[in-house]
């Protein structure tokens, strides 16, 4: 038997057909624009209304009752079997109860601070509508006392004490109050937004799994909202931070601000070629931009005065500073 494995493979010329398809005729690769899926998922999750609120409340109460009875029986039984160990368990249980009570008080105090900031913002709207100089002056004094413990507002408080009483226009009083007290707080809040946008962008670039990507973005946004509230003196706890994030997400969904596209990449990245050629880089930049949007809305909600004398931060400026070092503009 002859081994023909090394013979060349030949096609007769007559069997060849002229080429009818060229590389130019090939369809273009799929061009699905990035959508910032991680941040859009976070926004939808945070804004979703829970329809089982009473059910969860009753279930939680029942669970607490069962756990309390079981703990009571266990402690009594342990105290009867071995008294020293039972006393130690009762002491630890008491310490845990005190810690839980302290956390509840802290959360209640955080909600009270948030409510007070809401009242400042409502008073400012009323002053703007009525042009009441006395009300504007009283609001300015209350805000100065509210931030009396903040060292970064010391110069602004002195400026208010020297100049506010001599101003006759109510809007001018509020603008002076905003420039004097809120400028350093705005700078601190902006730094928190830039840091969160940078971390979310880095997580999008480094984490390959979509679920972990969403969890990282959610945790960073909750932390960012809490830090922004703390920058304005709200001191939001866990539940207060979640309430703020839910309010921010509801606002974003209601205004349609989470819709993004290729024009968003151009405004944020300056038309960066990598963002246009790579969908992954586009997702990174859009998730960072959406985080910046969440932070700016959180500033609007946590700020005791609306933006008037001071400019409202823009998404492109915050994202551009946040992503410096990750991506260079072309």
N, C-alpha and C positions, 0 to 999 in steps of 0.2 A: 504494500500500500504506500502511495506517495504522499508525503506530508507537504501540503500546500499552504500551511499557516503563514509562511514568510513571503508568499507571492503577493504582489500589489493588487489592490482592488481597483478595477478599471471599469468605467462606464463609457460605452460607445458614444461618440459625438452625436449621432443621430437621435439618441434617446433623450438628449437634453432639450428642455423647453426654455424659451426666453424668459428671463426674470420679469415678473410683473409687479413685484413688491420690492420697494427700496426702503432703506432706513428712514427716509423722510416720510414714508407712508405709515410708519408705525404710530399707534395711538400714543398720546402723551401720558406720562405717569399720572396716577390719581393725585389730584391737588386738593385734598381736604384741608380747609383752613383750620388752624388751631382754634379751640373754643374755650380754653381755660377750664377744662372739665372738672378738675379737682375743686377749684374755688366755687364753681357753679353748683356742684354737689353739696358743698358745705353751706352755701347760701340757701339752697332749697331745704336742706335738713333743718337748719336753724329757724327758718321762717314757717315751717310746717306746723299747723295747729293740731294739737292733740285732742282727738274726739273722745278719749277715754279718761278724762280727768277725774270725774267722780269715782269711776271704777278703780283707778289706781289709788285714790285717796282712801277708799274703804278697804282695799286689799292691804295697803300699807298699815292702816290702823289695826287690822286683824293680825297682821304679822307681828307688829310691835306688842300686841296683847299676848300672843302665844309665846313670844320670846321672853317677855317679862315674867310670865307665870312659870315657864320652864327654868329661868334663871333663879327665881325665888325658891322653887322646890329644890333645885340643885344646891343652892347655898345653905338652905336649912339642913338638907341631908348631910352635906359635907361638915357643917358645924356639929351635928350630932355624932358623926363617925370619928372625926379628928378635929378637935376644937381649934388648935393653933392654925392649922391650914385653913379652916373655915373662916377664922377671923381675918387672915391675910387675904382670902378671896373677897370678903366683904369690903375690906379697905380698898382693894384694887377696883372693885365694882363702883364704889363711891367716887374714886378718882376719875374713872371713866365717865360717870354721870356728870361730874363737875366740868370735865373737858367738853362734853357734848353741850352742856348748858352755856358754857362760855362761847362755843361756836355759834349757838343759836342767838345769843346776845350780840355777837359780832355781826352776824348776818342782818339782824334787825337794825343795828346801828348803820350798817351800810345802806340799807333801804331808806333809812331816814335821811342820810346825807344826799342820796340820789333825789329824794323828794324835795329836799331844800333847794338843790340846784334847779330842779324843774320849776319851783316857785320863783326863783330869781329870773329865769327866762320868761315866765309868764308876766312878771312885773315889768320887765323891760319892754315886752310887746305892748303892755297897757300904757306905759310912759310914752312910747313912740306914737301911740294912737291919740292920746289926750294932750301931749305936749305939756305935762305937768312938771314944772321945775322942782317943786318941793318933793314930789315923789321920786324924781330922778336923783336928787341929792340924797334922800334917805336910802335909796337903793345903793348908791355909790358908797355911803358910809357902812351899810351892812356888808357889802362885798369886801370892803377893806378890813372889817372885823373878822369876816369869814376866813380871809387869808392872812390873818395877823401872825400866825405861827409859821408861815412860809418865809424863809430868809431871802429867797429870790425875788419876793415882792416888796422888800423893805424900801427900796428906792421909789418904787411906784406909789407906795402908801404915803411916803413923805410928799411926793409931788401932788397927790390928791389933796392932802391936808393943806397944802399951800395955795392951790389954784382952784379947787372945785367950788368953793363958796363964792368966788368972784365971777363965775360964769352964769349968765342969765338964761341961756338956751338949754332946754332939757336934753336935746340930742347931743349937743356939744359936751354936756356933763357925762353922758354915757360913753361917748367916744373917747374922752379923756380917761375915763375909768377903764375902758377896754385896752387902750394903749399902755396905761400905767401898770395894770395888774395882770392882764392876760398874755402880754407879749412873751414873757419868759415861760409861761405855762404852755403856750402854743409851740414854742421851740422844743420843749421837753416831749410833748405829745407827738410832734413831727419826727423826732428821733426814734420814738417807739414804733411808729408806722414804718419808717425806713428799715429798721431792724427786722420787723416782722415780714415785710415784703422780701427782704434779702433771704431770710430763712426759708420762707415758703418757696421761693424760686430755687434755692439750693436743694430743698427736699424734692421738688419736682424733677430736677435734673439728676439726682442721685438715686432716688427710690424707684425701682422698676415696677413695683406692684401698685395697681390703681387704688386698692383699699387702703394700704399703708400710706399712700400719697394723700388721700382724703383725710385720714386720721391725723397726719402731721399738720396739714393745713388747718384743720379744725382746732387742734390744740394751740397752734400759734396764734390763731385769730382770737380765741378765748383769752389767751394771755395778753395779747395786744389790747383788747378792749378793756380788760381789767387795769392794765398799766395806764391807759389813757384816762380812765375814770380816776385813778389815783393822782395823775398829774393835775387834774382839775379839782382835787379835794374830795372826791366821792368815796374813796376807799371801798370799792365794791368787793364783796366776798364772792364765793363760787356761784351761788344762786343769783346774786346781783349781776355778776359778769355774764351769766347765761341769759338773764333777762335783757341786758343791754345788747348782747349779740343778736338775740331774737328780734329786738326792735330795729336794729340796724338792718338785718336781713329782710325783714318785712318791708322796710322802706325801699331797699334796693329792688326787691321783687315788684313792689307796687309801681315804682317809677321806671321799671324796665332797664335799670342801669347796668344789669349784669349781662346784657346782650353785647357781645364784642365781635370784632371781625378783623379783616386785614388792615383796615384803616387805623384800628387801635394799635396794631404792631408798628405802623409807621409813626404815629404820634408818640408812642412810648420809646421805641428803639431808634428813631431817626431813620427808619428804613433799613435797618441792619440786614445785611445780605444773608447771614446765618438764619435769622428769624424767618426770612421769606423762603429759603431753600429747605430748611429742616423744620418739620412739624414739631419735633421735640423741643427745639429751641423756642419756637413760637409758643408752645404750652408753658414753658418756663417763664417767659416774659409776660404772658397774659395772666398767669396765676399771681405773679408779683404785682401786676397792675390792679387786678381785682382786690388783692389784699390792701393795696393803697386806697382803693375806693371805700372799702369797709372801714378803714381807719379814719378817713375824712368824714364819713357819715357819723362815726362814733364821736368825733370831735364836735360835730354839730349838736349831737344829743347831750354830751357831757359838759359842754361849754355853758357857763351861766349867762353869757351874753352872745347874741348872734354876731356873725362877722359883719362889721360895718366900717370901722376905722382901719382895721387891719385886713389884709387880703386873705381870702380863703385859699388854702394850699391846692395846687392842681395835681392831678394824677401823674401827668408826664414829668413834672419837676421832681416829685417824690420818688417815682420809680427810676428816673434817670440817676438820681443820687444813690438810691438803694442798690442798683445793679452795677454801679461803678466798680470795676475790678472783676466782676463776673463776665460782663460783656462790654466791649469797647464799641462806640458808635463808628459807623463807617463814614 
